[in-house]
């Protein structure tokens, strides 16, 4: 037993001595190379910092949403309906107890008499003390109490700023003019970006009837907010109420459901930003692998000497792996600090899209995960070139012609490391996408981009080597030769800079495509003003008013509201109760606004079935046309039966055709289209579409309509497009902010590559100067090299961006992609300029080092 213990102690002591020797060797051997290796590690640190910031941001958002769940909803339970609560529901509400508040919301025009300006707003008529948790934030704070107790309004701050309206002035809603009690700055659970599309105006519920806005066909939502007694659980109560909700077409929401919904939305945003920042990690990893590969080539003699004195292959590998691990850990710790700083900036950057106010807190588990990922990625990328250390033989140190060459053939360890690296990337992508197909798509797109950039770099080197004209000036030939010289960095730089350029320009082109797609409303002849909620007895008068301003009525569209009763013979109540059903609840509860006409419009394309434009006799199911996406959502196809409740009258229909609708054309488009001869007797309202040639005339028409027909609302498509543009700009800015890390990583890879090969360049410079080259010629050679590197990286990245943008436009957004020449040229010039400036700054000292200094180092 004692012998066994002594043996164990000897093994432990031997292990400690071996590890101590490895650490000492790693420390001593790295003395001359620590700065440039740290620079190489900093390239991956940029991406790690972005990932840590996003991960910590996501953790803080989820924690805040969980902690403020009830404040996000403002109540314990909310019941909603598109119709007034029926007597049975009112009786049920009376039995629930607790505190209750009511809200009736509708969309209508707000008119400011002082500036004679109008804007489509969301009016919320409130009765009760809602919100019970959180608060409506206003300026002044007492405005909330003022509008609850009197006929006053609290108006969205952005809306007041738009029209330069002040507290104490008036706002007209329908036929009622109210004084403005205060500015609304924050609503529980709602992001500020919502107000860009639909500014909110709060009024007391007693004032709503006086506005005369609630007409037939008006889009109205009725809500009941409940603050339940402490002993009642809101989720349990909601589950008990579900049969009643299904029967009476009500929806319910609780704090936990709202928190889960918001959490999913914010997590999806964080996952997307993580994928964007992860590209910077990969670019930095490429730089690490390249720097380690050059470093190991310089250390071949040292490795061979270690083998000569008895070091085993794994020990030689461990020496340099420890160097990479130590320096990678330092770089990752720096990245962690930078990530925390970025995390503090993200709430401000995304404040318009956050429904909560984030505290200044550090999510340490998220930071720890980011640090582990950083060290792991550094080791994987470093290990890729390091595995070749195992194959260095002692004979390399002899430097004789008889030296044994390194073993050839395939290195299965290298392939294993590569497989592990690819698997890690795929796992990251799959865990940061909602669907596994999206994760695989991200990996495939990344693989294609890396493959194409690698191919371009290889072709560039082959082309320069074989086709450089001998008649070209010396500096040009020498500069181009640097692209394929030993230890060149052409491949890594083309990949890093090209991928960063591709990412940023793809975002730009996609944003531009979306805006261009929507801007058809500004094209000649396209409508830019839509008037809706026009009652049947107002139809001719509104049209006459529009024509009195010299405008043409392009369309007058009847709208009939209806609800689904059955789908393929199954009742909607039954379908809602079916947990395994394919049809989402919103599609079953949706209040469909259908129209009828004989012909399809230019925004519609028939893709299946036959369109029958007129029905002469109602003796069978009515053949209707469904938009293709809603047909897929409802899980119906040609010939399937649908029964609609048209304001109390059931109408049996059959799917006679399917249409593809150009939703990007901002015009009235419909899920459900009826033939004429069916819906004419039904209660309906109308939409009028026209075009005003100037903003002043458009504003004048809106003012006249609001003043003469207060219930009629107007959508200014030009302003809508400007608003959407503003929202897209905000989203794009946040994404570009993260994408800039890719460019930063690419530039750090460039700087690292320059510094890694600096000594080799100094030797070449000394040789050229010995042969008679001047310092100016040496600078020209470097300039030409970086000019071509940046140019080919920019061209490849831009071509990939154009290809990716075309694919997104064609297959995702169904839009025409037309790249602009000027942004392409500017992007090319910027990337080339950054490459040249970074390369030249990193090469400082190459042309000024004295030849004797280099010769002494060679001799010594």
KASULRA-V470608 format. One record per helix or strand. SS is the DSSP state (h for helix, s for strand). FROM is the first residue (numbers start at 1). LEN is the number of residues. If there is no record, write none. Layout:
# KASULRA-V470608
SS/FROM/LEN ; SS/FROM/LEN
This chain:
# KASULRA-V470608
h/2/28 ; h/34/34 ; h/69/5 ; s/77/5 ; h/87/10 ; s/99/14 ; s/117/11 ; s/137/3 ; h/143/7 ; s/152/5 ; h/157/6 ; s/170/4 ; s/176/11 ; h/194/4 ; s/199/6 ; h/205/7 ; s/220/8 ; h/234/14 ; s/251/4 ; h/255/44 ; h/300/9 ; h/313/37 ; h/351/3 ; h/364/28 ; h/394/5 ; h/412/20 ; h/436/32 ; h/474/8 ; h/490/33 ; s/529/7 ; h/536/13 ; s/553/15 ; s/570/2 ; h/572/6 ; h/585/5 ; s/592/5 ; s/604/6 ; s/614/1 ; s/622/6 ; h/628/7 ; s/641/6 ; s/649/13 ; s/672/3 ; s/676/1 ; s/685/6 ; h/695/14 ; s/713/4 ; h/717/40 ; h/758/13 ; h/775/38 ; h/821/22 ; h/851/9
